[in-house]
């Protein structure tokens, strides 16, 4: 079994539900959201609903995106509809200059944990076991048959 440390050199940030929200409450999440099978997809540019429908497995709960990708508003709507538990990206934010905050809020309202500034350079597309502890994220190679 091989272990990859995917925490970014600058520090990977995990946005708990209620981060950027205006309602009262504490920004917190449970460990089980960052523990379990995840899908890694290599994507570049705008990540729309159409792109996500093409690459995401039907039962995907945790998605890590490798590449210079920006989630669009309709992409965030799709992920929220799928009730994604965790979304990880290599960039410092999940959206772009015009949709960044909207994308954050759409996902966070549905309880999706957002992890930014990951280092996925040694990881290829596929399925892995994701584990997090004390600010570090790691994935283990895990064999899993595609259901598509």
GULUM-28130 format. One line per field, with one value per atom (N, C-alpha, C): residue number from 1; residue in three letters; atom name; x, y, z. Coordinates in steps of 0.001 Angstrom, whole numbers, plus 500000, padded with zeros to 6 digits. Layout:
% residues N
num = c(NUM;...)
residuo = c(ALA;...)
atomo = c(CA;...)
c1 = c(X;...)
c2 = c(Y;...)
c3 = c(Z;...)
//
This chain:
% residues 148
num = c(1;1;1;2;2;2;3;3;3;4;4;4;5;5;5;6;6;6;7;7;7;8;8;8;9;9;9;10;10;10;11;11;11;12;12;12;13;13;13;14;14;14;15;15;15;16;16;16;17;17;17;18;18;18;19;19;19;20;20;20;21;21;21;22;22;22;23;23;23;24;24;24;25;25;25;26;26;26;27;27;27;28;28;28;29;29;29;30;30;30;31;31;31;32;32;32;33;33;33;34;34;34;35;35;35;36;36;36;37;37;37;38;38;38;39;39;39;40;40;40;41;41;41;42;42;42;43;43;43;44;44;44;45;45;45;46;46;46;47;47;47;48;48;48;49;49;49;50;50;50;51;51;51;52;52;52;53;53;53;54;54;54;55;55;55;56;56;56;57;57;57;58;58;58;59;59;59;60;60;60;61;61;61;62;62;62;63;63;63;64;64;64;65;65;65;66;66;66;67;67;67;68;68;68;69;69;69;70;70;70;71;71;71;72;72;72;73;73;73;74;74;74;75;75;75;76;76;76;77;77;77;78;78;78;79;79;79;80;80;80;81;81;81;82;82;82;83;83;83;84;84;84;85;85;85;86;86;86;87;87;87;88;88;88;89;89;89;90;90;90;91;91;91;92;92;92;93;93;93;94;94;94;95;95;95;96;96;96;97;97;97;98;98;98;99;99;99;100;100;100;101;101;101;102;102;102;103;103;103;104;104;104;105;105;105;106;106;106;107;107;107;108;108;108;109;109;109;110;110;110;111;111;111;112;112;112;113;113;113;114;114;114;115;115;115;116;116;116;117;117;117;118;118;118;119;119;119;120;120;120;121;121;121;122;122;122;123;123;123;124;124;124;125;125;125;126;126;126;127;127;127;128;128;128;129;129;129;130;130;130;131;131;131;132;132;132;133;133;133;134;134;134;135;135;135;136;136;136;137;137;137;138;138;138;139;139;139;140;140;140;141;141;141;142;142;142;143;143;143;144;144;144;145;145;145;146;146;146;147;147;147;148;148;148)
residuo = c(UNK;UNK;UNK;UNK;UNK;UNK;UNK;UNK;UNK;UNK;UNK;UNK;UNK;UNK;UNK;UNK;UNK;UNK;UNK;UNK;UNK;UNK;UNK;UNK;UNK;UNK;UNK;UNK;UNK;UNK;UNK;UNK;UNK;UNK;UNK;UNK;UNK;UNK;UNK;UNK;UNK;UNK;UNK;UNK;UNK;UNK;UNK;UNK;UNK;UNK;UNK;UNK;UNK;UNK;UNK;UNK;UNK;UNK;UNK;UNK;UNK;UNK;UNK;UNK;UNK;UNK;UNK;UNK;UNK;UNK;UNK;UNK;UNK;UNK;UNK;UNK;UNK;UNK;UNK;UNK;UNK;UNK;UNK;UNK;UNK;UNK;UNK;UNK;UNK;UNK;UNK;UNK;UNK;UNK;UNK;UNK;UNK;UNK;UNK;UNK;UNK;UNK;UNK;UNK;UNK;UNK;UNK;UNK;UNK;UNK;UNK;UNK;UNK;UNK;UNK;UNK;UNK;UNK;UNK;UNK;UNK;UNK;UNK;UNK;UNK;UNK;UNK;UNK;UNK;UNK;UNK;UNK;UNK;UNK;UNK;UNK;UNK;UNK;UNK;UNK;UNK;UNK;UNK;UNK;UNK;UNK;UNK;UNK;UNK;UNK;UNK;UNK;UNK;UNK;UNK;UNK;UNK;UNK;UNK;UNK;UNK;UNK;UNK;UNK;UNK;UNK;UNK;UNK;UNK;UNK;UNK;UNK;UNK;UNK;UNK;UNK;UNK;UNK;UNK;UNK;UNK;UNK;UNK;UNK;UNK;UNK;UNK;UNK;UNK;UNK;UNK;UNK;UNK;UNK;UNK;UNK;UNK;UNK;UNK;UNK;UNK;UNK;UNK;UNK;UNK;UNK;UNK;UNK;UNK;UNK;UNK;UNK;UNK;UNK;UNK;UNK;UNK;UNK;UNK;UNK;UNK;UNK;UNK;UNK;UNK;UNK;UNK;UNK;UNK;UNK;UNK;UNK;UNK;UNK;UNK;UNK;UNK;UNK;UNK;UNK;UNK;UNK;UNK;UNK;UNK;UNK;UNK;UNK;UNK;UNK;UNK;UNK;UNK;UNK;UNK;UNK;UNK;UNK;UNK;UNK;UNK;UNK;UNK;UNK;UNK;UNK;UNK;UNK;UNK;UNK;UNK;UNK;UNK;UNK;UNK;UNK;UNK;UNK;UNK;UNK;UNK;UNK;UNK;UNK;UNK;UNK;UNK;UNK;UNK;UNK;UNK;UNK;UNK;UNK;UNK;UNK;UNK;UNK;UNK;UNK;UNK;UNK;UNK;UNK;UNK;UNK;UNK;UNK;UNK;UNK;UNK;UNK;UNK;UNK;UNK;UNK;UNK;UNK;UNK;UNK;UNK;UNK;UNK;UNK;UNK;UNK;UNK;UNK;UNK;UNK;UNK;UNK;UNK;UNK;UNK;UNK;UNK;UNK;UNK;UNK;UNK;UNK;UNK;UNK;UNK;UNK;UNK;UNK;UNK;UNK;UNK;UNK;UNK;UNK;UNK;UNK;UNK;UNK;UNK;UNK;UNK;UNK;UNK;UNK;UNK;UNK;UNK;UNK;UNK;UNK;UNK;UNK;UNK;UNK;UNK;UNK;UNK;UNK;UNK;UNK;UNK;UNK;UNK;UNK;UNK;UNK;UNK;UNK;UNK;UNK;UNK;UNK;UNK;UNK;UNK;UNK;UNK;UNK;UNK;UNK;UNK;UNK;UNK;UNK;UNK;UNK;UNK;UNK;UNK;UNK;UNK;UNK;UNK;UNK;UNK;UNK;UNK;UNK;UNK;UNK;UNK;UNK;UNK;UNK;UNK;UNK;UNK;UNK;UNK;UNK;UNK;UNK;UNK;UNK;UNK;UNK;UNK;UNK;UNK;UNK;UNK;UNK;UNK;UNK)
atomo = c(N;CA;C;N;CA;C;N;CA;C;N;CA;C;N;CA;C;N;CA;C;N;CA;C;N;CA;C;N;CA;C;N;CA;C;N;CA;C;N;CA;C;N;CA;C;N;CA;C;N;CA;C;N;CA;C;N;CA;C;N;CA;C;N;CA;C;N;CA;C;N;CA;C;N;CA;C;N;CA;C;N;CA;C;N;CA;C;N;CA;C;N;CA;C;N;CA;C;N;CA;C;N;CA;C;N;CA;C;N;CA;C;N;CA;C;N;CA;C;N;CA;C;N;CA;C;N;CA;C;N;CA;C;N;CA;C;N;CA;C;N;CA;C;N;CA;C;N;CA;C;N;CA;C;N;CA;C;N;CA;C;N;CA;C;N;CA;C;N;CA;C;N;CA;C;N;CA;C;N;CA;C;N;CA;C;N;CA;C;N;CA;C;N;CA;C;N;CA;C;N;CA;C;N;CA;C;N;CA;C;N;CA;C;N;CA;C;N;CA;C;N;CA;C;N;CA;C;N;CA;C;N;CA;C;N;CA;C;N;CA;C;N;CA;C;N;CA;C;N;CA;C;N;CA;C;N;CA;C;N;CA;C;N;CA;C;N;CA;C;N;CA;C;N;CA;C;N;CA;C;N;CA;C;N;CA;C;N;CA;C;N;CA;C;N;CA;C;N;CA;C;N;CA;C;N;CA;C;N;CA;C;N;CA;C;N;CA;C;N;CA;C;N;CA;C;N;CA;C;N;CA;C;N;CA;C;N;CA;C;N;CA;C;N;CA;C;N;CA;C;N;CA;C;N;CA;C;N;CA;C;N;CA;C;N;CA;C;N;CA;C;N;CA;C;N;CA;C;N;CA;C;N;CA;C;N;CA;C;N;CA;C;N;CA;C;N;CA;C;N;CA;C;N;CA;C;N;CA;C;N;CA;C;N;CA;C;N;CA;C;N;CA;C;N;CA;C;N;CA;C;N;CA;C;N;CA;C;N;CA;C;N;CA;C;N;CA;C;N;CA;C;N;CA;C;N;CA;C;N;CA;C;N;CA;C;N;CA;C;N;CA;C;N;CA;C;N;CA;C;N;CA;C;N;CA;C;N;CA;C;N;CA;C;N;CA;C;N;CA;C;N;CA;C;N;CA;C;N;CA;C;N;CA;C;N;CA;C)
c1 = c(500853;500000;500902;500571;501386;500654;501380;500815;501320;500423;500783;500323;501225;500857;500400;499144;498627;498400;498890;498793;499721;499258;500072;501221;502285;503450;503076;502175;501784;500803;500171;499175;497826;497317;496003;494941;493967;492908;491639;491031;489785;488675;487716;486595;485447;485124;484003;482695;481595;480298;480144;479528;479294;480452;481571;482644;482085;482300;481785;480283;479645;478200;477930;476803;476484;475678;475163;474367;475263;474664;475400;475763;476852;477238;478733;479180;480605;480943;482062;482532;483217;482528;483112;482597;483317;482909;483345;482922;483315;484389;485213;486329;485884;484713;484271;484092;483927;483781;485084;486222;487508;488171;487356;487842;486964;487547;486777;487244;486546;486894;486680;487650;487521;487863;487359;487680;488562;489652;490523;490272;490018;489784;490738;491331;492212;491378;491275;490460;491204;490938;491535;490441;490619;489684;488385;487320;486009;485393;484997;484384;482887;482160;480719;479958;478660;477788;478059;478142;478358;479668;480731;482028;481931;481301;481182;480316;479241;478387;479181;480134;480956;481993;482601;483730;483389;482345;482054;481346;481804;481105;479761;478795;477441;477424;478219;478193;479324;479939;481059;480601;481282;480993;482103;483317;484477;485206;485382;486011;487207;488370;489568;489871;490046;490303;491764;492447;493840;493874;494645;494765;494296;494481;494092;492627;491760;490324;489563;488509;487639;486202;485569;484175;483276;482381;481410;480190;479316;478089;477232;477072;476247;476964;478291;479046;478825;478827;478567;477141;476188;474802;474727;475431;475438;476036;477176;477813;476920;476225;475299;474131;473622;472530;472979;474235;474781;475081;474957;475250;476686;477611;479025;479452;480167;480627;481869;482788;484050;484494;484987;485567;486954;487961;489321;489866;490622;491216;492668;493439;494835;494978;493992;494062;493764;493922;493632;492148;491337;489893;489204;487947;487229;486612;486366;485736;486747;486256;487139;486842;487419;487269;485801;484977;483593;482629;482945;481988;482480;483695;484321;483467;482958;482166;480838;480193;478941;479138;480228;480527;480750;481549;481769;480441;479640;478397;477429;477325;476423;476810;478103;478575;478474;478869;478846;477426;476474;475072;474573;475107;474696;475565;476503;477317;478578;478960;480174;481408;482358;483637;484506;485141;485999;487446;488314;489742;490475;491274;491967;493479;494193;495654;496258;495659;496202;497395;498203;499313;499033;498491;498118;499051;500251;501141;501545;501585;501986;500794;499597;498376;497716;497317;496627;495133;494358;492912;492659;491644;491302;490622;490570;489932;490969;490857;491816;491064;491807;491259;491826;490975;491366;491349;492392;492460;493035;492533;492984;493209;494190;494438;495360;494978;495782;496317;495467;495841;496541;496833;497488;496479;496577;495728;496608;496143;496892;495910;496375;495546;496356;495681;496289;495738;496586;496134;495165;494053;492997;492390;492340;491755;490241;489583;488126;487671;486727;486189;485284;485399;484495;483121;482090;480723;480074;480810;480262;480330)
c2 = c(498837;500000;501230;502224;503428;504615;505456;506633;507889;508825;510128;511210;512095;513267;514312;514713;515644;517043;517294;518645;519542;520722;521658;522200;522629;523186;524431;525238;526485;526259;525120;524716;524567;523410;523147;523660;524364;524934;524109;523754;523018;523953;524222;525090;524233;524384;523638;524301;523546;524179;525365;526425;527686;528663;528259;529175;530131;531407;532447;532661;532045;532193;533349;534020;535169;534803;533593;533165;532926;533004;532707;531240;530931;529528;529360;528185;527867;527114;527460;526730;525460;524339;523075;521947;520847;519678;518447;517284;516048;515350;514571;513901;512932;512323;511321;511900;513202;513818;513755;513712;513659;512288;511271;509911;508980;508362;507436;507436;506677;506570;507919;508305;509538;509235;510079;509998;511182;510917;511978;512100;513319;513585;514681;514496;515516;516413;517696;518649;519970;520670;521981;522951;524224;525261;525245;525662;525767;524385;524105;522818;523056;522710;522929;521662;521802;520648;519541;519917;518944;518173;518878;518240;517270;517704;516866;515635;515800;514649;513592;514042;513131;512376;513047;512430;511801;512283;511778;510435;509554;508288;508586;507746;507951;508070;507256;507227;508033;508943;509734;510635;510525;511381;512384;512037;512896;513001;514231;514463;515380;514938;515762;516069;517351;517761;518163;517450;517729;518601;519681;520559;521963;522845;524246;524372;524101;524045;525023;525596;526503;525998;525759;525302;526481;526260;527299;527216;528201;528182;526952;526603;525431;524137;524157;523012;522851;523976;523945;523471;523904;523442;521923;521384;519933;519203;519698;519064;519136;520246;520381;519407;519243;518283;516853;516549;515210;514970;516025;515957;515508;516116;515821;516145;515244;515418;516302;516117;516848;517125;518330;518722;519277;518727;519214;519693;520790;521360;521759;521894;522313;523833;524590;526041;526561;527874;528518;528747;528556;528704;527770;527411;526486;527180;528464;529191;530005;531056;531988;533394;534393;535774;536218;535777;536246;535357;534073;533170;532580;532929;532299;532219;533358;533376;532648;532816;532110;530600;530146;528709;528195;528926;528547;528415;529447;529463;528371;528133;527085;525724;525428;524139;524071;525132;525121;525060;525674;525602;524166;523342;521929;521035;521637;520865;520268;520688;520170;520801;519976;520465;520773;521941;522355;522354;521672;521642;522267;523295;524032;523918;524189;524215;522831;521812;520457;520289;519295;518941;517545;517472;516196;515797;516382;516133;514670;513893;512483;511540;512105;511306;511363;510228;510184;509981;510115;509892;508479;508342;507030;507147;506032;505969;505686;506388;506303;506326;506032;506195;507490;508422;509730;509698;510246;510335;511690;512248;513547;513486;514230;514319;515470;516293;517429;518290;518620;519545;518917;517634;516970;516072;516023;515141;514116;512900;511845;510935;510313;509312;508048;506928;505637;505072;504394;503725;502630;502586;501626;501135;499847;499346;499324;499746;499776;499732;498902;498791;499984;500543;501606;501013;501751;501268;501820;502566;503153;502195)
c3 = c(500000;500000;500000;499197;499088;499698;500402;501057;500353;500064;499500;500472;500845;501634;500625;500682;499681;500233;501456;501997;501208;500867;500099;500929;500253;500948;501743;501218;501860;503010;503094;504075;503380;503432;502855;503816;503273;504099;503958;505086;505068;505539;504652;504990;505482;506736;507305;506899;506908;506684;507639;507190;507877;507693;507067;506723;505662;505792;504894;505015;505993;506141;507100;506919;507753;508993;509045;510189;511395;512591;513817;513845;514498;514638;514509;514826;514788;513516;512902;511722;512211;512080;512496;511625;511665;510906;511675;511211;511870;511033;511695;511052;509961;510105;509126;507727;507604;506283;505490;506189;505497;505656;505829;505991;505165;504130;503308;501861;501039;499626;498939;498118;497338;495884;495013;493591;493243;492523;492018;490521;490061;488641;488182;487016;486438;485535;485897;485147;485008;483918;483662;483252;483587;483155;483933;483253;483897;484086;485318;485648;485800;484744;484683;485094;485188;485450;484437;483178;482100;482285;482643;482879;484058;485131;486323;486069;485312;484974;484213;483423;482617;483450;484436;485149;486497;487154;488504;488486;489356;489563;490226;489997;490528;492051;492731;494195;494834;494099;494610;495760;496907;498063;498334;497912;498110;496774;496308;495009;495178;494678;494651;493190;492883;491499;491350;490460;490152;488902;488950;487791;488102;487129;487264;486874;487815;487540;488423;487866;488611;488493;489615;489634;489248;488305;487920;488837;488748;489564;489274;487992;487688;488086;488099;488609;490108;490832;492279;492563;491740;491894;491765;490776;490558;491758;492261;493410;494642;494819;495943;495811;494605;494369;494669;494355;494595;496073;496879;498316;498580;497830;497984;499415;500045;501424;501476;500504;500515;499087;498858;497572;497840;497168;497313;495980;496003;494794;495064;493999;494148;494284;493839;493884;495296;495437;496721;496939;495893;496019;495027;495301;494417;493209;493312;492207;491431;490780;490080;490571;489923;490390;490474;489528;489492;490275;490414;491064;492372;492795;493956;495200;495669;496897;496713;495553;495275;495311;494710;494682;496100;496883;498280;499014;498941;499703;499269;497978;497478;498060;498045;498563;500087;500752;502208;502774;502104;502554;502576;501679;501607;502489;503238;504162;503571;502367;501740;502379;502783;503280;502062;502052;500950;501428;500674;500994;499808;500099;499051;499228;498142;498133;498377;497769;497865;496922;497182;496299;495757;494554;493945;492805;492751;491614;491466;492532;492446;492348;492304;492310;490933;490416;489129;489360;488310;488420;488928;489750;490275;491624;492322;493633;494694;495812;496897;498222;499291;500633;501183;501559;502062;503587;504203;505658;506042;507115;507579;509080;509524;510956;511274;512206;512667;511536;510601;509541;508351;508390;507268;506567;505260;504473;503781;503732;503058;502348;501261;500610;500406;500519;500286;498993;498236;497024;497437;496763;497089;495796;495593;494343;494470;493393;493378;491934;491668;490308;490018;488848;488408;488186;488562;488391;487144;486348;485122;483990)
//
